[in-house]
Amino acid sequence: MKLHKTFLHSMIVASLSVAAFAAQAGQYPDLPVGIKSGGGALIGDTVYVGLGSGADKFYALNLKSAQDGWQEIAPFPGGDRSQPVVSAVDGKLYVFGGLQKNEKGELQLVNDAYRYDPQNNTWTKLPTRSPLGLVGATGVNYGDKVFVIGGSNLSIFNGVFQDLVAAGDDQAKKDAVLNPYFDQRPQDYFFNTTLFSYQPSTNKWYNEGQLAFSGRAGAAVVVKGEQITVINGEIKPGLRTAEAAQGKFKKENGIDWTKLPNLPAPEGAAVQEGLAGAYAGYSNGYLLVTGGANFPGSTQQFKDGQLYAHKGLSKAYPAEVFALDKGKWKQIAKLPYGSGYGVTVSYGNKVILIGGETDGGKPLTTVRTLSFDGKKLTVD
């Protein structure tokens, strides 16, 4: 979720190695255009990435023949939109919801659904709508369903943007909308705490039970086998949590959750601010997490009683890389620069970081890969 007053972070931190660190030439070509706040998924050996700052465009890259480059597929028929939920089931790509402007120029959450068939390069609008808001939500595939974690409250989010458009160019009126909006407790944003799913074969949505943690937006969510891991996320605009949880899918429905240790503070930092829009994936059995964005100082301001937790603070893009090993987090390296709100896929023993944004919100075309063997992190 990105409703906040933007302050530019001033510098990209140089690389430093915490564990052994090696950089190699890029293995995969850059995107044709910078894509942030879009979505993507892997189908077989082909990764699909689009929307966000890419407007209505989607691109495909066959990872086995990367030398052929990214190929533009049929444009998305639902129009430009950011922060959609994108996932893949049974060889088809699914796009749910997102954020787009309506005819009045109001930025609004939408709750429609589309399917892409790679076999004939066609999109189909599905006769269904999400039961809950899908901006800031994360969708992952397990079995024959897309499971959705988190997300903003549709009514509250849409109402704020309607009020902002109505305020016009009057800054006092805009402040009268934004200041009360930011000055609330996390629970008063009514972020989604229901685990729900979509099953393409029945074209139905299912209530899979309540999450074992607070509602959040922009959490990193990864599935491996029957295990699902949820890392951090925004618990209110401008404030992240360092919490993480891991669960196992049950045979009937729902997930049995276990709390993981909090993501540790980066070396030299007093507190872990938590991350939203981070990259996460598996390499050689290790769960890696990096990037995302936060507002350094917001956790302390919130603890001091300031509900508008990120007031006066600058947005930062952390570059630390963390690994989960035997239930414990450790920082293993720091990348040359931080970024977030891109697409992550796990492929072979590599975690592929695609696009995103960095300081100043600049959209990236960069494609990077991480691999970790327990001792050395290799970055392509």
C-alpha positions in Angstrom: 0.0 0.0 0.0 1.5 3.4 -0.9 -0.7 6.1 0.4 1.7 8.5 2.1 3.6 11.8 1.6 6.7 10.9 -0.2 10.1 12.0 0.9 13.1 11.0 -1.1 15.8 8.8 0.4 19.1 10.5 -0.4 21.7 7.9 -1.3 22.2 4.3 -2.3 24.5 2.5 0.1 27.6 0.8 -1.2 28.0 -3.0 -1.1 29.3 -4.7 1.9 29.7 -8.3 2.6 28.5 -10.0 5.8 29.0 -13.5 4.6 31.1 -14.4 1.5 29.7 -12.5 -1.4 30.3 -12.8 -5.1 29.0 -10.8 -8.0 28.8 -12.2 -11.6 27.5 -10.9 -14.9 23.8 -10.8 -15.3 22.2 -14.1 -16.4 18.9 -12.7 -17.6 18.2 -9.7 -19.8 16.7 -6.5 -18.4 13.0 -5.8 -18.8 12.0 -3.7 -21.9 10.5 -1.0 -19.6 10.8 -0.3 -15.8 8.0 -2.2 -13.9 7.2 -1.4 -10.3 4.0 -2.2 -8.4 3.0 -4.6 -11.1 2.8 -8.4 -10.8 4.1 -11.6 -12.3 4.2 -15.4 -12.0 6.2 -18.4 -13.3 4.5 -20.9 -15.6 6.9 -23.8 -16.3 10.1 -22.2 -17.5 8.5 -18.9 -18.5 8.1 -15.9 -16.2 5.4 -13.3 -16.9 5.7 -9.7 -15.6 3.5 -6.7 -16.3 1.2 -3.8 -15.3 2.1 -1.3 -12.6 4.4 1.3 -14.2 4.3 -0.9 -17.4 0.7 0.3 -18.0 -1.4 -2.4 -19.7 1.7 -4.3 -20.9 2.8 -7.8 -20.0 6.1 -9.4 -21.0 7.3 -13.1 -21.0 10.8 -14.5 -20.7 11.6 -18.2 -21.3 14.3 -18.7 -18.7 15.7 -21.7 -20.6 16.3 -19.5 -23.7 16.9 -16.1 -22.1 19.0 -15.1 -25.0 15.8 -14.6 -27.0 14.9 -11.8 -24.6 11.5 -10.6 -23.2 8.6 -11.0 -25.5 5.6 -8.7 -25.3 2.3 -10.7 -25.1 -1.3 -9.5 -25.7 -2.0 -6.3 -23.8 -4.0 -6.6 -20.6 -7.7 -5.7 -21.4 -8.5 -4.4 -17.9 -6.5 -1.2 -18.5 -3.6 0.3 -16.6 -3.5 -0.7 -12.9 -1.0 -1.1 -10.1 -0.6 -3.5 -7.2 -2.8 -6.3 -8.7 -2.7 -9.9 -7.4 -1.1 -12.1 -10.0 -0.7 -15.8 -9.8 -0.6 -18.9 -12.0 -2.7 -22.1 -11.7 -2.6 -25.1 -14.1 -0.7 -23.3 -16.8 -2.8 -20.2 -16.8 -2.1 -16.7 -15.5 -4.6 -14.9 -13.3 -4.8 -11.2 -12.5 -7.1 -10.0 -9.7 -8.0 -6.5 -8.7 -5.5 -3.7 -8.3 -5.6 0.1 -8.2 -6.7 2.3 -11.1 -8.3 5.6 -11.9 -12.0 5.8 -12.7 -13.7 8.3 -15.0 -13.6 11.0 -12.4 -9.8 10.6 -12.0 -10.2 9.0 -8.6 -7.7 6.3 -7.8 -9.8 3.3 -6.8 -9.5 -0.3 -5.8 -11.1 -2.7 -8.3 -12.1 -6.3 -7.7 -12.4 -7.9 -11.1 -10.6 -11.0 -12.4 -8.9 -12.0 -15.7 -7.2 -15.2 -17.1 -4.4 -15.4 -19.6 -3.9 -18.5 -21.8 -0.3 -18.7 -23.1 -1.3 -21.3 -25.6 -3.3 -18.8 -27.7 -2.1 -15.5 -26.3 -5.5 -14.4 -25.2 -7.1 -12.8 -22.1 -10.6 -13.6 -20.8 -12.5 -11.5 -18.3 -13.9 -13.9 -15.7 -17.5 -13.7 -14.4 -16.5 -13.1 -10.8 -15.4 -10.5 -8.3 -13.2 -10.7 -5.3 -15.2 -10.6 -2.0 -12.5 -8.4 -0.4 -10.1 -5.6 -1.4 -7.1 -6.7 -3.3 -4.6 -3.8 -3.1 -1.7 -4.6 -0.9 -2.7 -8.3 -1.0 -0.4 -11.1 -2.0 -1.6 -14.1 -4.0 0.2 -17.4 -4.0 -0.6 -20.7 -5.7 -1.1 -23.9 -3.8 -2.8 -26.9 -5.4 -5.6 -25.8 -7.7 -6.2 -22.5 -5.9 -4.8 -19.0 -5.5 -4.6 -18.1 -1.8 -4.7 -14.4 -0.8 -3.0 -12.9 2.2 -3.7 -9.4 3.5 -5.0 -6.4 1.6 -6.4 -2.9 2.2 -10.0 -2.2 3.1 -11.8 -1.3 -0.2 -14.3 1.2 1.3 -11.8 3.1 3.4 -9.1 3.2 0.7 -11.5 4.3 -2.1 -13.1 6.9 0.2 -9.8 8.6 0.8 -9.1 9.0 -2.9 -12.6 10.2 -3.6 -12.1 12.9 -0.9 -8.7 13.9 -2.3 -10.1 14.4 -5.8 -13.0 16.4 -4.3 -10.4 18.6 -2.5 -9.0 19.7 -5.8 -5.9 21.9 -5.6 -6.8 23.2 -2.1 -3.9 22.0 0.0 -5.7 22.8 3.3 -8.6 20.5 2.2 -6.1 17.8 1.2 -4.4 18.0 4.5 -7.8 17.8 6.2 -8.3 14.4 4.4 -4.8 13.0 4.8 -3.9 14.0 8.4 -6.9 12.2 10.0 -6.3 9.3 7.7 -2.7 8.8 8.9 -3.5 9.5 12.5 -5.1 6.2 13.3 -4.3 2.9 15.1 -3.4 0.0 12.8 -6.6 -1.9 13.6 -8.7 1.1 12.5 -7.7 0.6 8.9 -9.5 -2.7 8.8 -6.8 -4.5 6.8 -7.9 -7.9 5.7 -7.4 -10.7 8.3 -9.4 -13.4 6.5 -7.5 -16.0 4.5 -9.4 -16.5 1.3 -8.9 -18.3 -2.0 -10.0 -18.5 -5.6 -10.5 -21.8 -7.4 -10.4 -21.5 -11.2 -12.1 -24.8 -11.9 -15.2 -23.8 -10.0 -14.9 -20.0 -10.5 -15.6 -19.6 -6.8 -14.1 -17.8 -3.8 -13.7 -19.5 -0.5 -13.3 -18.4 3.1 -10.4 -20.4 4.4 -10.5 -19.1 8.0 -8.8 -16.3 10.0 -5.1 -15.4 9.8 -3.1 -15.9 13.0 -1.6 -12.4 12.7 -2.7 -8.8 12.2 -3.9 -7.5 8.8 -1.2 -6.2 6.6 -0.4 -4.9 3.1 2.6 -5.6 1.0 3.7 -8.8 2.9 6.2 -11.1 1.2 4.6 -14.5 0.9 6.3 -17.7 -0.3 5.0 -21.3 -0.8 7.3 -24.3 -0.8 5.6 -27.7 -0.8 2.9 -27.6 1.9 4.6 -24.8 3.7 3.7 -21.1 3.5 5.7 -18.2 4.9 4.5 -14.6 5.5 7.2 -12.0 6.0 6.6 -8.5 7.4 4.2 -6.1 5.6 2.6 -2.8 6.3 0.2 -2.8 9.3 -0.9 0.8 8.6 0.2 3.5 6.1 3.9 4.2 6.7 4.4 1.6 9.5 5.7 -1.9 8.9 6.0 -4.9 11.2 9.1 -7.1 11.6 6.9 -10.1 12.4 7.0 -13.3 10.3 4.9 -16.5 10.4 5.0 -19.9 8.8 2.2 -22.3 8.3 1.2 -25.7 6.8 -1.7 -26.2 4.5 -4.3 -28.5 6.1 -6.0 -31.3 4.1 -9.5 -29.9 4.5 -9.1 -26.1 4.4 -7.1 -23.4 6.1 -3.5 -23.3 7.5 -1.9 -24.2 10.8 0.3 -21.2 11.7 3.5 -21.0 13.8 5.1 -17.7 14.7 8.7 -17.2 13.4 11.3 -15.0 15.0 11.1 -11.4 13.9 13.3 -10.3 11.0 16.5 -9.1 12.8 17.7 -5.5 12.6 20.3 -4.9 10.0 23.9 -4.7 11.3 24.5 -1.4 13.0 20.8 -0.6 13.3 19.0 -0.3 16.6 15.6 -1.7 15.3 14.2 -3.6 12.4 11.6 -1.3 10.9 10.0 -4.2 8.9 9.6 -4.3 5.2 6.8 -3.9 2.7 7.2 -4.9 -0.9 10.2 -7.2 -0.2 11.5 -9.9 -2.5 11.5 -13.5 -1.1 12.2 -16.9 -2.5 14.1 -20.2 -2.0 17.7 -21.0 -2.9 19.1 -24.4 -2.1 16.5 -24.9 0.7 17.2 -21.5 2.3 14.5 -18.8 2.3 16.0 -15.5 1.2 14.4 -12.1 1.9 15.8 -8.7 0.6 14.7 -5.3 -0.4 11.3 -3.7 0.2 10.8 -0.3 1.7 10.2 1.3 5.0 10.4 4.6 6.9 13.4 4.5 9.4 12.3 6.0 12.7 8.6 5.2 12.2 8.6 2.3 14.7 10.1 4.5 17.4 7.7 7.4 16.7 4.8 4.9 16.9 6.1 3.5 20.2 6.3 7.1 21.5 2.6 7.5 20.8 2.6 9.2 17.4 -0.1 7.4 15.3 1.0 9.3 12.2 4.1 7.1 12.5 6.0 8.2 9.3 5.4 11.9 9.7 8.5 13.8 8.6 10.4 10.7 7.7 12.1 9.7 4.5 11.3 6.4 2.6 14.2 4.0 2.4 14.9 0.9 0.4 17.0 -1.5 2.5 19.7 -3.6 0.7 20.3 -6.3 3.4 19.8 -10.0 2.5 18.4 -12.3 5.2 18.3 -16.1 5.2 16.0 -18.4 7.2 18.0 -21.4 8.4 16.6 -23.9 10.8 13.9 -21.5 12.0 16.3 -18.6 12.6 17.0 -15.5 10.5 20.5 -14.2 9.8 21.8 -11.4 7.7 24.1 -12.9 5.0 25.0 -9.9 2.8 24.1 -6.4 1.6 23.4 -5.7 -2.0 24.9 -2.7 -3.9 21.5 -1.0 -3.8 18.1 -1.6 -2.3 14.8 -1.9 -4.2 11.2 -3.1 -3.7 7.8 -3.6 -5.1 9.1 -5.9 -7.9 8.4 -9.5 -8.9 10.2 -12.5 -7.3 10.3 -16.1 -8.7 12.2 -19.1 -7.4 13.7 -21.0 -10.3 16.0 -23.9 -9.8 18.3 -22.9 -7.0 18.0 -19.2 -7.8 15.8 -16.4 -6.5 15.1 -14.0 -9.4 14.4 -10.3 -8.6 12.6 -8.6 -11.4 12.1 -4.9 -11.7 10.7 -2.9 -8.8 11.6 0.6 -7.7 14.5 2.3 -5.9 15.3 5.7 -4.3 12.8 8.3 -5.4 10.4 5.7 -6.7 12.4 5.2 -9.9 11.0 2.1 -11.8 13.7 -0.5 -12.6 14.3 -2.7 -15.6 16.9 -4.7 -13.7 16.8 -8.5 -13.4 19.0 -9.9 -10.7 19.4 -13.4 -9.3 20.5 -14.6 -5.9 21.8 -18.0 -4.9 23.0 -19.1 -1.5 24.7 -22.3 -0.5 24.8 -21.7 3.2 28.1 -20.0 3.0 28.3 -17.8 0.0 25.7 -15.5 -1.6 26.2 -15.2 -5.4 24.5 -12.3 -7.2 24.1 -12.2 -11.0 
